[in-house]
Amino acid sequence: MTQLLWVGLGGFTGAIGRYIVSSGMQRLIPVSQLPYGTLLVNVVGCALIGALGGWAEARQLQISVGLRLFLFVGVLGGFTTFSAFAFETLSLARGGATLPALTHVGLHLVLCLAAVALGDAGVRTWLR
């Protein structure tokens, strides 16, 4: 039961963070075919999970099961939005916006994979 509370609290925290970032991006770029808020939270979330995962592996970071569940499953699971990404991509494609849909997929693949790699490399360099 305690583990569920850690995940739930982290998920709440991550979801609030996602809302703040996504709505902030919408205010910055109000008219766009691409959902930049979703892209930003996914790239940031990937960088964070890359950094935390790299830190844990490089230093064999000893954190409690509860904290690991809070951060990885809860916060980052609630913050990143793969389901939103998939839904938005399908909506773009169904609406006839094939090029924006493909651009959305390509940007997520390239930027999120790069963010994980950079997060991991950055934290490993910092820990040296």
Secondary structure, DSSP 8 states (H G I E B T S, - for coil): -HHHHHHHHHHHHHHHHHHHHHHHHHHHS-S-SS-HHHHHHHHHHHHHHHHHHHHHHHHT----HHHHIIIIIIIHHHH--HHHHHHHHHHHHHTT-HHHHHHHHHHHHHHHHHHHHHHHHHHHHHH-
